[in-house]
Structure formats: C-alpha cells, structure tokens
Amino acid sequence: MPQPHRRARRTALVLRPLVAALFLGAAAPALLAQTAQTAVPAAAARSYDIPAGALEGALTAFARDTGILLAYTSNLVQGRSSPGVRGSHNPSQALAALLAGTGLQAAIAENGVWTLLRAEAASAAAASHAAPAGDYSLREVRVAAGRPGVTEGTGSYTSDALTIGKTAQSMRELPQSVSVLTRQRLDDQNLTDLTQAAEQIVGLTVQDTGTRLTDIYSRGFMIDSVQLDGGAPMTTANYAYISYDMAEFDRVEILRGAAGLINGTGNPGGAVNLVRKMPTATPQFNITASAGRWDNYRTEVDASGPLAFDGKIRGRAVVAYENRKYYTDGRSSEKPTLYGVLEADLGPNAVLTLGGRDQVIHENAYHQGMPRYSNGSDLGLARNTAVGAPWGYQDGTSRELFAKLDWRLAPRWTLRLNATRTEEKSDFNGGYVSGAVNPITLAGARWTGSDFSIWNQQNLLDVNLSGAFDLLGRTHELLVGADMQDVKSTWKSYVVQRRTGQTANLWDIGSTPYVSGDLTRGQLFRSYEPNDTRQYGAYGTLRLDVRDGTKLVLGARANKYQYNQVYSTFLDDSWAMTDTWRTAGVTQYREPTKIVPFGGIIQDLTPEWTAYASYAEIFNPQAYYKSGPAPGTGLEPMHGSNTEVGVKGELLDGKLNTAFALYRVVQKDRAIRDSRYPATETLFAGACCYVNAGKVVSQGLDMEVSGEVARGVNLYAGYTYNNNRNKTDNAVFSTITPKHLLKFFGTWQLPGEASAWKLGGGATINSKQYVQGTAATWNPAAQNWSGAAAPFAYTQSGYAVWNALAEYRIDQNWQLALTVNNLFDKWYYRTVGSSALGNFYGEPRNWKLTLRGRF
C-alpha cells in the first residue's frame, strides 16, 4: 500500500487549483448599490413592545419580529440609543419610532432590504433616487434579520443571538444554561479545533481517547452529538472520528442540560452547535500564518464577497493547512482542509446556500496514553516519552456537503431547510504500550497493536417553519419542524502483522524496538457490518407572551429510533482464532415513538435582568444491555431530565451577558445487573442480563460572564459546581468531573499611545479528579490481555493551567500575536484512565507566534 504521508500530500496538491479558483471568484467587484426610495410599502399594523435601550438591540428585535431584512454598518449605530416603540403600528411607523432622535433614517432597495442611512444621506438618496455608493463600500454591513448572531468582525466575546434552538434568540430568551465561544475568542487564543474550544467553555470537561475527537462531558454526562447550523444532530459515535477544524466556523454554541427537543436521543449533559462561516456582502480577504513550539505550523486563507448579479450571488472559500509535531517523541500530523460556500438570493424573500468541506488527516505514532503502576501510582516518566510505535499511523478523509434554504413566506414567517451529508474513511495501524507496571519488578507493560478501518456516512435533514402571530392583543411565536438522522457505518479489524506482547521497558523505550514486520494489512478477523442507526423526529415550540414581561415556553418532540448491528468474527468466546467466519451477535433494536416535553417560564425583572425556570427531558437507548432470560432483548432506554432555575442579565447596552443557574439532572432506568440470571456475554456484541433500575443525580451551580466589561476590556469567565451520585450504590457517578471548575480569559486593548497593544490572560482551574476500577492483565499462556483483573485507584489533584496573550497591531491590516499556553509549565494528567493505559499528560508550556492580515 502507498505510504500514508504521500497520500496526504497528493491530496493537498489536488486541492490547490480549486482553492485558487474560489479565491479569484471571491475577489470579484463589490456589490453595486441598489435603487432606493424613502417610502416603505404599506403593511398591516401589529403590536410592538420593544423597550428603550441600545439602538442595535432594538433594531435586532424589530427585524426578528417583522422578518424584514435590515442592513446597516456597525459604526453607524454604535453608541446610539433608541426610545423604543410600543403599541400598534405598521412596520414603517414602528421603524421610524425606533429611529426617532438618532439622526438616522431608513431607505428600501429594490431587493427588499431596508438600509439605515444618516438623515442627510437619506435625503440625498431620495433626491437622486439612488443610494450613495459610499454607504455600500464600508467594510462591515450588519443584516439584522438576515443573519443574526454572527460574531465575526464584532470583536466581542458575546453574541446578540444564538441559533442552537433552530431560531435566533438572545441568551435572555433561552431558559437554559447556554454559552458561546465567539470568533474573536477563537482567534485570540488560537483555538483551531473543537477539542481546544471545548476546553475553554465553562462547565465542560475534555477527556483524551487516543483518537482525533476527544470526549466532551457536561454535568457528568458525555455529549455524543453535534449540530451544524442548528440542523439535525450529527452523532459522534458510530466510529465518527471527525476533526472539527475551527477555520470553518463563526462560533461554537453550547447548551448544558437535557436537549431532547433538538437532539432526539442522548445523555442529559447538553448539546453543541457549530455555526458555519457564510459569505459576506462586501469583499474581504484574511490570511493567518503561525509557528509554534515542536514545529507546529499552520496557515489559513479566507476569501469572501459578492460574485455576480449585483451581489445576489456571494461566495466564500477557506483553506487551512496544518503540519505539526507534538510534545511526545515521534508523533506528528498533517491536515489540509478546504471549505467553500455559495449563497444566492432567489428573489427578495429567499436565500439558497450550497457548500462543502474536504479534509485529509494523516497522523504518525499515535498512542493510547500512559500506563501506571498496578497500585495506581504515577510512573514518573518524562512527558515526552513515546508510548506509540514510530511506524503507526492514522489516515483519514472527511467530506461534507450541505444545502440550506431560508424562505420568508410572509413578513413574520420563515421556512428553513437544512440538509447535510458527511462521509468519513479512516485506516488505523499502530502499536502502543499497555499494561499495569509492577512497582517491585517493573514488569507488566507490553507492546500491543491494532489494525482496523472504519467508514461512516451520515445524512441529516431538518425542515422547520417559524414565525410570529397576534392573539388577544399580544404577539406570540411558534416553531414547528421535523428532522431525520440516518447513520451508516462499518468497523473492520485485522490481524496485526507485527509481533505483539514484547515487554516494554518504559525507562528505556528504545531497548525493545517494536519494529518487526511490515505495514501489510493482515487477515480480517472481526467486523461490525452493518452498524446503522436512524431516528426521525417532529418537534414544536410555542412562546406565549402571557403578560407584560412574562413569557411561557412550551415544547415537545415525538421521536422514533432504530438500531441495526451485525457482529461477525473468526474468534471464539475464549478469544482463540478459528477457521470459521461466524455471526457472533445480531442486535436489532427498535424504539416506538416517544414523546419528550419541554417547558419554561421567563420573567423580566428589570430592562436588563430576567429570571427563568425550565424543565427538559431526553432519552438514551440501551441496545447492548439485554433483559433476561438470555439471549435477551435490548432494555428500555434511559430517561434523563434537567430542572433549572436562574437569572440572566444583558448589561451595558447588550455588550455584556451574565447568567447564574441552579440545576438538577436526573437520569433513571439505567441498566444494572439482574441477579435472577447468570451473567453472560456475547463477544463484543452485548451482555445479559439487566434490568432498568439504576438512577443518577447530578446537581450544582453554573455562573458565567461574557462580553465587554469596560471600554477595551473583553472577558469570559465561568464557574461550575457539580455534585453527582449514582443512587444505585450511593457512590460518585462521574469521578472525572471536577466538583469545582473555574475558567476565564480576558483581553485589554491598551488606551492612548499604547492602543496598538492588546494584552490578555486566563486560566482553567480544576478541583481533583480520580478513577478507580479493575484492569485486565497479560495472560502468558494465551498471549493476550485475558488474565485476572487487577484493581486500581488513583487521583489527579486539583491544578491550574494559565495562558497568556500579547498582540501588536502593526497597521490597519496586519497584527502580530504571541500566545503562551500552560505559562507556568504545570505537570498534570489532563485525562486519567486505567492502570493499563489511557492516562494523558497535559501539554507542557508551549507558544505560538501568529501573523494575521485582514483586507
């Protein structure tokens, strides 16, 4: 087979012509000004209740309520206040009232977009029947109703809206704990993938797995799916080793707690929504080049702008190339990524978006983490110790195609369609060290290996209708929709050609080189094929304006789930190879339609503060746990719920968001052993016998502040307290979830003559984490890990990891930044596993120098 690194380089070369073509298209002439007129077409009157405050916030509320596309430049509205509007008005009257005393007026173009202009410019436009070209050539144009929530170019650590709930809503309007990681924050901290981003979000715990996508936990439960642009959930299970590169995305949105309304199935920990970058109305070109410790190099090129038909067709192309080494000896990776998107106006009321991503990943010498002494003590090895064979590799491709349609059917009603198809292929062939080390003899660790391939295809579709209606003198909102998740995957394992079982001397890793054999693929000896899941859902949310300052949110989802897996192998139940290929297990699991409810109440306390309470549910299938008698059938699913009360604030004219919440998560009907039947196991295909009787309770406190706390000072800070218990044995359920978790990062743009400088810093502070259990030992007779189980228990004490930033603005186009992570070189385990393997050190102190150009 060809060498993996050569394949990756050939793919990168193939991408270059496409990147060049997209870039040249994005550099097309700017959008020509449309003919404007100051009169606005008549429309039916409706009730408005927009309070006085920052003009930009008032305009966003107006655009959201009416569905009108409203364009303006950020600097045009910055610092201006609106008197608000209440009562019954047509849109023209309401907008005029919002702009009263601001010195601004609205003009409407032929394409239906209302544009804000200074009063004198509007008068001149009316006289000439044309919008002044200067107003259309400004760098940033905000389209309030067209794309709310966009953080790119705002320089902010917060967002005016989130789209994780399908429609755009401010953080105050969402009666659950939500967070956003903006484009500015991603850039300031050089966060280039989802793992790095999740590490910086309050309430989330990240655990390494030896694969590219780490496990993400919230409130003690793993988050096992990701949304793209608020669409149907994409699973991160079923062998989906996607590397989510942040070059593709504008922001990361997180919801903590049960998310059955939008996710269908899963744990009650939360949901992740990644919002893609979209084309801009004006041309822009960004380039980023960085170099860091351990030969960590990365380049990004991002071009966007109008392409044709007076800006009615817009495009964007992003290419990122990463070639890096790591702190562990011998490990390296190469990752070219291409993302492209086209957006077209289908008349004044509809926008069609088509796009895709192509990513190639090659990694050398991956490993499964460090072992420990059999008593759980640390081995005291250097952090750069290589426990992955130098010839090992992971090769993969990840491709994505998507289409979206936003169609404004009426002034206040919008139909949305969101479809995505992803396909991944990965080959793994590697060796790593496994086995607890005897503290006296220092024996026990051995070289082992794995050789397998995966394939995963996901087809996702979401269609919804949202809008506002008037009833009993008040305006209410309705969302109804349906989605589908269809996942097909396979996993095939092959005999490792290289000899396993050699003793590994971890204090002299090169003394027993694990280099015999070659990279030829061995015999297939077990597989999961097919390994498919499918779920359909219909959902709805009704937001009732019950009285001044009070909203009631009611929602529900009807969900149907199917799972089909066939496990085949040459192994018998004692792990011995036979000459017979057999079907060892078949799991066909069907869940009848289940209903999960959602309810919340939102009460405005003041113009800036809101109190809320909510209740949400979700369920999680348990196909692998069989009810007796053997061979059994899959258990009923686990049921999770999240009850939450809190207070949210939108301060300093919307520049600062705050949130404080008390929560209680309950997951019941978990599988526990059924003592009426003997324990049986089908090799890698489920076990019997179990009953639905387990219960877990996780409760605590979330606090968060994000945004501009003072002129030139951006801050993100959050604290989480969590106490979780497994009520079955009254023990801690998730021992890797810290009881106390504090995360913060902030920047200060220096004033006056030092304004070219920006300084920043922050930390992640964890209380202790620990792991206990049993690990298999080496069986010399069978030459595999089927020996007697040995108990282990150990603790990673609390720690703090500090990060820093220094940035210098060279001129209006160029910036140079230095980021330093783990500033004080803290030595700690970021992930604690078993005594045999799975223990990953946190990265030692490292730095990255980044040059950014924006044009």
Disulfide bonds with the S-S distance in Angstrom:
Cys688-Cys689 2.09
